Amino acid sequence: MKSYQIADLFEAIADAVPDNEAVVCDGARITYRELDRRATRLANFLRSRGIGKGDHIGTYMYNSIEYVTTMIAAFKVSAVPININYRYVDDELAYLFGNADLKAVVHHREFAEPIARVRDRCPDLGLLIFVEDGSERDVDSIASIDFEQAVSQGAEERNFSGRSNDDLFIIYTGGTTGMPKGVMWPHKAAYFACFGGGDPIGEDIDDLEALLEKARTSGAGLTMMVAAPLIHGAAQLATFISLLAGNRMVYQKRFDPDAIVRLIDDEKIVSISLVGDAMARPIADALERKAASEGVDCSSVFVIGSAGAIFSEPVKDKLKKYLPNCMMLDNYGSTETGFQGRGGGDHKSFGQGLTFEMNERTTVLDDDLKVVEPGSGAFGKVALRGHVPVGYYGDPVKSAETFVEIDGERYSITGDIATVDADGTIKIFGRGSVCINTGGEKVFIEEVENALKSHAAVYDAVVVGVDDTQWGQRVVALVSPHEAGAELDEAELREHCRSKIAGYKVPKEIYPVEQVFRGPNGKADYKLSTKLATELSSAR
């Protein structure tokens, strides 16, 4: 193909399947023709206000058709949409606005007040556009323009130039262990590494007509759902996988498991993308409630995929009860690598590592950046070569640590620790950045969390390392009960864990909490969890 630029590809798809529904959100629907038309008009309005190639536009919204429209509009003028976590407090918001050098922000009206509080700290932020949500927040004081007004003022002609395969698609990571970082993907690299080359379950499509023919023949027949918010990279990637295939994507403004179960039947959802147990367990509970009251018909669902966190065995078992013909896939990858593999195997044996079916560009490197010898038993870090990001925005130091060149080829090195079996199989043990070192022994938190969540009384769990004068760190767990207000027996939970994992991995302390700390993307917030666990441990 001549161009892999996202707007070029989307426009070609929209011309090929104009009448296909593109996006459905909370009852609102839009076809590819109308989505392209509105994005074009918004892009021309942005250009009339001085927004162009390389400029950054914040997307400070809940899931909505306007969110997707804004992303496409940005790409049309070679600008860069920047995902903003709507749960950020003022200091976090000001940090992200400044770190990303935002020139404009498109926001739900609800967020006018936090924008007003931090705007003085963001001198480059000149243009604000609000999406009406009925909240009646004051937008006049920040001179924010109505989204519909902006669209109506923009021209309908696709008179754009200067697009490039090297235009950037930046995704800010969630910052579960540190401040968020903007991962810079050139559009061509994103097409192959993040969007599956136009066919995530087949071979890369490197011919535009073949991509369009696939959309014409199968696009309208596949309806996907993203349960995660679009502020999460996995949700954005799933969105463009769908859009570049001519498929229909279904969202909710906010996560509602009961509504998801209804939508599965109403919209005939085929594929659902979510983030681990934090979303899968509430959906399983909603299926159980609906089955008990009126019956469940989820026969359309073919696959449920998790990105960013794995399914625990109890949740898998419960979902399979109501979705017996559905494949449940743990998708492996990160914001820095895109999709790398899928699988996960038997999570009951997490202590022996999780096995994923990796793509051929994935390997494991030791501390000297040498490939780990298969069968050696040595630990290394998972790495991806080929189509990789160019770095973190505005952070050359961290970029040099993560994105390296070896023998003339660029690699992205993740924080995941792995070994390589004699037959070349890669086994993942966990994220090194949150690995606990207790008395010189490594404890991978996912293993302990899964042991806890396999207990019938446990709804959710987050495990952290708390500083310890004797052991360096000790394993501490925050656990929420399956039934609100129920008491958890700490000794019983520890004994249960002892039957699943080695004694040194068993939490030294377990604290019941009403709800563990997770972001809207479903990922655990280890910064807040460590702070609370340390406070509770000190009080004890």
C-alpha positions as CSV (number, residue, x, y, z in Angstrom):
1,M,0.0,0.0,0.0
2,K,1.2,3.5,-0.7
3,S,-0.3,4.9,2.6
4,Y,-0.8,3.4,6.0
5,Q,-1.8,6.8,7.5
6,I,-4.9,6.1,9.6
7,A,-7.1,8.8,8.1
8,D,-6.2,7.7,4.5
9,L,-7.2,4.1,5.4
10,F,-10.4,5.2,7.2
11,E,-11.5,7.4,4.3
12,A,-11.0,4.5,1.9
13,I,-13.0,2.1,4.1
14,A,-15.8,4.7,4.5
15,D,-16.0,5.1,0.7
16,A,-16.1,1.3,0.3
17,V,-18.8,0.6,2.9
18,P,-20.6,4.0,3.4
19,D,-23.9,2.5,4.7
20,N,-22.3,0.1,7.2
21,E,-22.9,1.1,10.8
22,A,-19.6,2.2,12.2
23,V,-20.3,3.0,15.9
24,V,-23.1,2.5,18.3
25,C,-23.0,4.1,21.8
26,D,-25.9,4.3,24.3
27,G,-28.5,4.1,21.6
28,A,-26.8,6.6,19.2
29,R,-25.8,5.2,15.8
30,I,-23.6,6.5,13.0
31,T,-22.7,5.0,9.6
32,Y,-19.3,5.2,8.0
33,R,-20.5,7.9,5.6
34,E,-21.7,10.1,8.4
35,L,-18.8,9.4,10.7
36,D,-16.4,10.4,7.9
37,R,-18.5,13.5,7.0
38,R,-18.6,14.8,10.6
39,A,-14.9,14.0,11.2
40,T,-14.0,15.9,8.0
41,R,-16.0,19.0,9.1
42,L,-14.4,18.9,12.6
43,A,-11.0,18.5,11.0
44,N,-11.6,21.6,8.9
45,F,-12.8,23.5,11.9
46,L,-9.6,22.5,13.8
47,R,-7.5,23.6,10.9
48,S,-9.3,27.0,10.7
49,R,-8.3,27.5,14.4
50,G,-4.6,26.8,13.6
51,I,-4.5,23.1,14.6
52,G,-2.4,21.1,12.1
53,K,0.4,18.6,11.6
54,G,2.0,17.4,14.8
55,D,-0.3,19.4,17.1
56,H,-1.7,17.5,20.1
57,I,-5.5,17.4,20.9
58,G,-6.6,16.1,24.2
59,T,-9.6,13.7,24.3
60,Y,-11.1,14.3,27.7
61,M,-14.3,12.3,27.4
62,Y,-16.2,9.2,28.3
63,N,-16.9,6.7,25.5
64,S,-18.9,8.3,22.8
65,I,-19.3,8.7,19.1
66,E,-17.7,12.2,19.5
67,Y,-14.6,10.6,21.0
68,V,-14.1,8.5,17.9
69,T,-15.0,11.4,15.6
70,T,-12.4,13.6,17.3
71,M,-9.6,11.0,16.9
72,I,-10.4,10.6,13.2
73,A,-10.6,14.4,12.7
74,A,-7.2,14.8,14.3
75,F,-5.6,12.2,12.0
76,K,-7.2,13.9,9.0
77,V,-5.0,17.0,9.7
78,S,-2.0,14.9,10.8
79,A,-2.6,16.1,14.4
80,V,-2.3,13.7,17.3
81,P,-5.2,12.8,19.7
82,I,-4.1,12.4,23.3
83,N,-6.1,10.2,25.7
84,I,-6.9,11.8,29.0
85,N,-7.9,9.8,32.1
86,Y,-11.2,11.3,33.3
87,R,-10.4,10.2,36.9
88,Y,-7.3,12.4,37.2
89,V,-7.2,15.0,40.0
90,D,-6.0,18.5,39.3
91,D,-2.2,17.9,39.7
92,E,-2.3,14.8,37.5
93,L,-4.4,16.6,34.9
94,A,-2.1,19.6,34.8
95,Y,0.9,17.2,34.5
96,L,-0.6,15.4,31.5
97,F,-1.8,18.6,29.8
98,G,1.7,20.0,30.1
99,N,3.7,16.9,29.4
100,A,1.7,16.3,26.2
101,D,1.9,20.0,25.1
102,L,-1.8,20.1,24.4
103,K,-2.9,22.8,21.9
104,A,-6.6,21.9,22.2
105,V,-8.9,19.7,24.3
106,V,-12.3,18.2,23.3
107,H,-14.1,17.4,26.5
108,H,-17.5,16.4,27.9
109,R,-19.2,19.4,29.5
110,E,-18.9,17.7,32.9
111,F,-15.1,18.3,32.9
112,A,-15.3,22.1,32.4
113,E,-14.5,22.8,36.1
114,P,-11.3,20.7,36.4
115,I,-10.1,22.3,33.1
116,A,-10.8,25.8,34.5
117,R,-8.7,24.9,37.6
118,V,-5.6,23.8,35.7
119,R,-5.7,25.9,32.5
120,D,-3.5,28.6,33.9
121,R,-0.7,26.0,34.2
122,C,-1.0,25.1,30.5
123,P,0.0,28.2,28.5
124,D,-0.1,26.4,25.1
125,L,-3.7,25.3,25.5
126,G,-5.7,27.6,23.3
127,L,-8.8,25.8,22.0
128,L,-11.5,24.0,24.0
129,I,-14.5,22.2,22.5
130,F,-17.2,20.7,24.7
131,V,-19.6,17.8,24.1
132,E,-23.0,18.4,25.6
133,D,-23.9,15.9,28.3
134,G,-26.7,17.7,30.2
135,S,-24.5,18.5,33.2
136,E,-25.0,22.2,33.0
137,R,-21.4,22.9,33.9
138,D,-20.1,26.4,33.1
139,V,-18.3,26.4,29.8
140,D,-18.5,30.1,29.1
141,S,-15.8,30.9,31.7
142,I,-13.3,28.8,29.8
143,A,-14.6,29.9,26.3
144,S,-15.3,26.3,25.3
145,I,-17.1,25.9,22.0
146,D,-20.0,23.6,21.4
147,F,-19.0,20.4,19.5
148,E,-22.0,20.6,17.2
149,Q,-21.2,24.2,16.5
150,A,-17.7,23.3,15.6
151,V,-18.8,20.6,13.3
152,S,-21.4,22.8,11.6
153,Q,-18.8,25.5,10.9
154,G,-16.3,23.1,9.2
155,A,-16.2,22.6,5.5
156,E,-17.2,19.2,4.0
157,E,-14.4,18.9,1.5
158,R,-11.6,16.4,2.2
159,N,-9.0,18.9,1.1
160,F,-6.1,17.6,3.2
161,S,-2.4,17.3,2.3
162,G,0.9,16.5,3.9
163,R,-0.2,13.2,5.5
164,S,2.6,10.7,6.1
165,N,3.2,7.1,7.2
166,D,5.3,8.7,9.9
167,D,2.4,10.8,11.4
168,L,2.2,9.9,15.1
169,F,-0.5,8.0,17.0
170,I,0.4,8.7,20.7
171,I,-1.1,6.6,23.5
172,Y,-0.5,7.6,27.1
173,T,0.0,4.7,29.4
174,G,-2.1,4.4,32.5
175,G,0.7,5.1,34.9
176,T,-0.1,2.2,37.4
177,T,3.5,2.4,38.7
178,G,4.5,5.9,37.7
179,M,3.5,9.0,35.9
180,P,1.9,8.3,32.5
181,K,4.1,8.3,29.4
182,G,3.1,9.0,25.8
183,V,4.1,6.1,23.6
184,M,4.8,7.4,20.0
185,W,3.6,5.1,17.3
186,P,4.2,6.0,13.6
187,H,1.0,5.2,11.7
188,K,2.6,2.5,9.6
189,A,4.0,0.7,12.6
190,A,0.7,1.0,14.4
191,Y,-1.1,-0.5,11.3
192,F,1.0,-3.7,11.5
193,A,1.7,-4.0,15.2
194,C,-1.5,-2.6,16.8
195,F,-4.2,-3.1,14.2
196,G,-3.2,-6.6,13.1
197,G,-2.3,-5.5,9.6
198,G,-6.0,-5.2,8.8
199,D,-6.7,-8.8,9.7
200,P,-5.8,-9.7,13.4
201,I,-6.7,-13.3,13.0
202,G,-5.0,-13.9,9.6
203,E,-2.1,-12.6,7.7
204,D,-1.2,-8.9,7.3
205,I,-3.0,-7.2,4.4
206,D,-0.5,-5.1,2.5
207,D,-2.8,-4.3,-0.5
208,L,-5.5,-1.6,-0.2
209,E,-7.9,-3.3,-2.6
210,A,-7.6,-6.5,-0.5
211,L,-8.4,-4.5,2.6
212,L,-11.4,-2.9,1.0
213,E,-12.7,-6.2,-0.4
214,K,-12.5,-7.7,3.1
215,A,-14.6,-4.8,4.4
216,R,-17.1,-5.2,1.6
217,T,-17.6,-8.9,2.0
218,S,-17.5,-9.4,5.8
219,G,-17.5,-6.0,7.5
220,A,-21.2,-5.5,8.1
221,G,-21.5,-9.1,9.5
222,L,-19.3,-8.6,12.5
223,T,-20.3,-6.6,15.6
224,M,-17.6,-5.9,18.2
225,M,-17.9,-4.5,21.7
226,V,-15.3,-2.7,23.8
227,A,-16.2,-2.7,27.4
228,A,-13.2,-0.7,28.4
229,P,-13.0,3.1,28.2
230,L,-11.4,4.8,25.2
231,I,-8.9,6.4,27.5
232,H,-7.3,2.9,27.6
233,G,-5.0,2.0,24.8
234,A,-6.4,-1.4,24.2
235,A,-9.9,0.1,23.6
236,Q,-8.5,2.5,21.0
237,L,-6.6,-0.2,19.2
238,A,-9.7,-2.4,19.2
239,T,-11.7,0.5,17.8
240,F,-9.4,0.9,14.8
241,I,-9.1,-2.8,14.2
242,S,-12.9,-2.6,13.8
243,L,-13.0,0.5,11.7
244,L,-10.4,-0.6,9.3
245,A,-12.4,-3.8,8.7
246,G,-15.7,-2.1,8.0
247,N,-17.1,-3.6,11.2
248,R,-19.6,-2.2,13.7
249,M,-18.2,-1.2,17.2
250,V,-20.5,-1.0,20.2
251,Y,-19.7,1.1,23.3
252,Q,-21.3,2.2,26.5
253,K,-20.6,5.7,27.9
254,R,-19.8,4.1,31.3
255,F,-19.3,0.4,32.2
256,D,-22.5,-1.3,33.1
257,P,-22.5,-5.1,33.2
258,D,-26.2,-5.5,33.1
259,A,-26.5,-3.3,30.1
260,I,-23.7,-5.3,28.4
261,V,-25.7,-8.5,28.8
262,R,-28.7,-6.8,27.2
263,L,-26.6,-5.4,24.4
264,I,-25.2,-8.8,23.6
265,D,-28.6,-10.0,22.6
266,D,-29.9,-6.7,21.2
267,E,-26.9,-5.9,19.0
268,K,-25.9,-9.6,18.4
269,I,-22.3,-9.0,19.7
270,V,-19.8,-11.4,18.2
271,S,-16.6,-10.3,20.0
272,I,-16.1,-8.5,23.3
273,S,-12.9,-6.8,24.4
274,L,-12.4,-6.1,28.1
275,V,-9.7,-5.9,30.8
276,G,-9.4,-9.0,33.0
277,D,-11.5,-9.9,36.0
278,A,-12.3,-6.3,36.9
279,M,-14.8,-6.3,34.0
280,A,-15.3,-10.0,33.3
281,R,-16.5,-10.9,36.9
282,P,-19.3,-8.2,36.9
283,I,-20.4,-9.4,33.5
284,A,-20.4,-13.0,34.7
285,D,-22.5,-11.9,37.7
286,A,-24.9,-10.1,35.4
287,L,-25.3,-13.2,33.2
288,E,-26.1,-15.1,36.4
289,R,-28.8,-12.6,37.4
290,K,-30.4,-12.5,34.0
291,A,-30.3,-16.3,33.7
292,A,-32.1,-16.6,37.0
293,S,-34.8,-14.0,36.1
294,E,-35.6,-14.3,32.5
295,G,-33.0,-16.5,30.7
296,V,-29.9,-15.7,28.7
297,D,-29.3,-15.9,25.0
298,C,-25.7,-15.0,24.2
299,S,-25.4,-17.4,21.3
300,S,-23.9,-14.6,19.1
301,V,-20.8,-14.3,21.2
302,F,-17.9,-16.1,19.6
303,V,-14.9,-14.7,21.6
304,I,-14.2,-12.6,24.7
305,G,-10.6,-11.2,24.7
306,S,-8.8,-9.7,27.7
307,A,-6.0,-7.1,27.2
308,G,-4.0,-5.7,30.0
309,A,-4.9,-8.4,32.6
310,I,-5.6,-12.1,32.6
311,F,-8.8,-14.0,33.5
312,S,-8.7,-16.0,36.7
313,E,-10.0,-19.5,36.6
314,P,-13.1,-18.9,38.7
315,V,-14.2,-16.1,36.4
316,K,-13.4,-18.2,33.3
317,D,-15.5,-21.1,34.7
318,K,-18.5,-18.8,35.5
319,L,-18.5,-17.2,32.1
320,K,-18.2,-20.6,30.3
321,K,-21.3,-21.7,32.2
322,Y,-23.4,-19.1,30.3
323,L,-21.3,-18.8,27.2
324,P,-20.3,-22.5,26.5
325,N,-19.4,-21.9,22.9
326,C,-17.3,-18.8,23.5
327,M,-13.5,-18.7,23.3
328,M,-11.9,-16.8,26.1
329,L,-8.6,-15.4,25.1
330,D,-5.9,-13.7,27.2
331,N,-4.3,-11.3,24.6
332,Y,-0.7,-10.5,25.3
333,G,0.9,-7.1,24.6
334,S,1.4,-3.7,25.9
335,T,1.2,0.0,24.9
336,E,4.8,-0.2,23.9
337,T,4.5,-3.3,21.7
338,G,0.9,-3.7,20.4
339,F,-0.4,-7.2,20.0
340,Q,2.2,-9.9,20.6
341,G,0.3,-13.1,21.3
342,R,-2.6,-14.9,22.8
343,G,-3.4,-17.8,25.0
344,G,-2.4,-18.1,28.7
345,G,-3.1,-21.8,29.2
346,D,-4.0,-23.1,32.6
347,H,-3.8,-20.2,35.1
348,K,-3.8,-22.7,38.0
349,S,-0.2,-23.3,37.2
350,F,0.8,-19.6,37.1
351,G,3.8,-20.4,39.2
352,Q,5.3,-22.2,36.3
353,G,4.7,-19.2,34.0
354,L,1.9,-18.5,31.5
355,T,2.4,-19.8,28.0
356,F,1.3,-17.5,25.1
357,E,1.3,-18.2,21.4
358,M,3.7,-15.4,20.5
359,N,4.2,-13.8,17.1
360,E,7.6,-14.4,15.4
361,R,8.9,-10.9,16.3
362,T,8.8,-11.6,20.0
363,T,11.9,-12.8,21.9
364,V,13.4,-12.6,25.4
365,L,16.6,-10.7,26.2
366,D,18.9,-10.8,29.2
367,D,20.5,-7.8,31.0
368,D,23.2,-7.7,28.3
369,L,20.6,-7.5,25.6
370,K,21.5,-11.0,24.4
371,V,18.8,-13.5,23.4
372,V,18.1,-15.9,26.4
373,E,19.2,-19.4,25.5
374,P,16.2,-21.8,25.2
375,G,16.1,-24.3,28.0
376,S,18.7,-22.5,30.1
377,G,16.1,-21.5,32.8
378,A,17.4,-18.0,32.8
379,F,15.1,-15.1,33.3
380,G,15.0,-12.2,30.8
381,K,12.7,-9.5,29.6
382,V,10.2,-9.9,26.8
383,A,11.1,-7.8,23.7
384,L,9.6,-7.1,20.3
385,R,11.5,-6.3,17.1
386,G,10.3,-4.8,13.8
387,H,7.3,-2.4,13.9
388,V,7.8,-0.6,17.2
389,P,7.3,2.9,18.6
390,V,9.9,5.6,18.2
391,G,10.0,6.4,21.9
392,Y,8.2,8.2,24.7
393,Y,7.1,11.7,24.0
394,G,9.4,14.3,25.6
395,D,11.4,11.6,27.5
396,P,14.7,10.7,25.8
397,V,16.0,8.9,28.9
398,K,13.2,6.5,29.3
399,S,13.0,6.1,25.5
400,A,16.6,4.9,25.5
401,E,15.9,2.4,28.2
402,T,12.9,0.9,26.5
403,F,13.5,1.2,22.8
404,V,16.9,0.0,21.8
405,E,18.8,-0.9,18.6
406,I,20.5,-4.3,18.5
407,D,22.5,-5.3,15.4
408,G,20.8,-2.6,13.3
409,E,17.2,-3.6,14.4
410,R,15.0,-1.7,16.8
411,Y,13.5,-3.5,19.8
412,S,10.9,-2.5,22.3
413,I,11.7,-4.1,25.7
414,T,8.7,-4.6,28.0
415,G,8.8,-5.0,31.8
416,D,7.6,-8.5,31.7
417,I,9.9,-11.3,33.0
418,A,10.0,-14.5,31.1
419,T,11.9,-17.7,30.4
420,V,12.3,-19.7,27.2
421,D,11.8,-23.5,27.1
422,A,14.0,-25.8,25.1
423,D,11.4,-25.9,22.3
424,G,11.4,-22.1,22.1
425,T,8.1,-21.6,24.1
426,I,8.1,-18.3,26.0
427,K,6.6,-18.4,29.5
428,I,5.6,-15.1,31.2
429,F,5.9,-14.8,35.0
430,G,4.9,-11.2,35.6
431,R,5.7,-7.5,35.4
432,G,9.2,-6.9,36.8
433,S,8.3,-3.3,37.9
434,V,5.9,-4.6,40.5
435,C,7.7,-7.9,41.3
436,I,8.2,-8.2,45.1
437,N,11.7,-9.1,46.4
438,T,11.3,-10.7,49.8
439,G,14.4,-12.1,51.4
440,G,16.0,-12.4,47.9
441,E,13.1,-14.4,46.5
442,K,11.1,-13.0,43.6
443,V,7.3,-13.0,44.0
444,F,5.2,-12.2,41.0
445,I,2.1,-10.5,42.2
446,E,-0.2,-12.0,39.5
447,E,0.4,-15.4,40.9
448,V,-0.6,-14.4,44.5
449,E,-3.6,-12.4,43.3
450,N,-4.9,-15.4,41.3
451,A,-4.4,-17.7,44.3
452,L,-6.5,-15.3,46.4
453,K,-9.2,-14.8,43.8
454,S,-9.6,-18.6,43.5
455,H,-11.2,-18.6,47.0
456,A,-15.0,-18.5,46.9
457,A,-15.3,-15.6,49.3
458,V,-12.9,-13.3,47.4
459,Y,-14.3,-10.9,44.8
460,D,-11.1,-9.1,43.9
461,A,-7.5,-8.7,45.2
462,V,-4.4,-6.6,44.7
463,V,-1.0,-7.6,46.1
464,V,1.9,-5.3,46.8
465,G,5.2,-5.2,48.5
466,V,5.6,-3.2,51.7
467,D,9.0,-2.2,53.0
468,D,10.3,-4.6,55.6
469,T,13.5,-4.2,57.7
470,Q,14.2,-7.9,57.8
471,W,13.1,-9.2,54.4
472,G,13.4,-6.0,52.3
473,Q,9.8,-6.3,51.3
474,R,6.9,-8.4,52.6
475,V,3.9,-9.5,50.6
476,V,0.7,-7.7,51.6
477,A,-2.8,-8.1,50.0
478,L,-5.9,-5.9,49.8
479,V,-8.9,-8.1,49.3
480,S,-12.6,-7.3,48.7
481,P,-15.3,-9.8,49.6
482,H,-17.6,-11.4,47.1
483,E,-20.6,-10.2,49.2
484,A,-20.5,-6.6,50.4
485,G,-20.0,-6.3,54.1
486,A,-19.0,-10.0,54.5
487,E,-16.1,-10.8,56.8
488,L,-13.0,-12.5,55.5
489,D,-11.0,-14.9,57.6
490,E,-7.4,-13.9,57.2
491,A,-6.0,-17.2,58.5
492,E,-8.3,-19.2,56.2
493,L,-7.2,-17.1,53.2
494,R,-3.5,-17.6,54.0
495,E,-4.1,-21.4,54.3
496,H,-5.9,-21.4,51.0
497,C,-3.0,-19.6,49.3
498,R,-0.6,-22.0,50.9
499,S,-2.3,-24.8,49.0
500,K,-1.8,-22.9,45.7
501,I,1.7,-21.3,46.0
502,A,4.9,-21.6,48.0
503,G,5.0,-20.4,51.6
504,Y,7.2,-17.4,51.0
505,K,4.7,-16.1,48.4
506,V,1.7,-16.2,50.8
507,P,0.7,-12.7,52.0
508,K,2.1,-11.9,55.5
509,E,-0.9,-9.6,56.0
510,I,-4.3,-9.5,54.3
511,Y,-6.6,-6.5,54.7
512,P,-10.3,-6.5,53.7
513,V,-11.4,-3.4,51.7
514,E,-14.7,-2.5,50.3
515,Q,-13.2,-2.2,46.8
516,V,-9.6,-2.5,45.6
517,F,-8.0,0.4,43.7
518,R,-8.5,0.1,40.0
519,G,-8.5,2.6,37.2
520,P,-11.5,3.0,34.8
521,N,-9.5,0.7,32.4
522,G,-9.7,-2.2,34.9
523,K,-6.0,-2.2,35.7
524,A,-4.9,-2.2,39.4
525,D,-3.5,1.0,40.7
526,Y,-0.4,-0.2,42.5
527,K,0.7,3.3,43.7
528,L,-2.5,3.9,45.7
529,S,-2.6,0.2,46.8
530,T,0.9,0.3,48.2
531,K,0.2,3.6,50.0
532,L,-2.9,2.1,51.7
533,A,-1.3,-1.2,52.4
534,T,1.7,0.6,54.1
535,E,-0.7,2.7,56.2
536,L,-2.7,-0.3,57.3
537,S,0.4,-2.3,58.1
538,S,1.9,0.5,60.1
539,A,-1.3,0.9,62.1
540,R,-1.3,-2.9,62.8
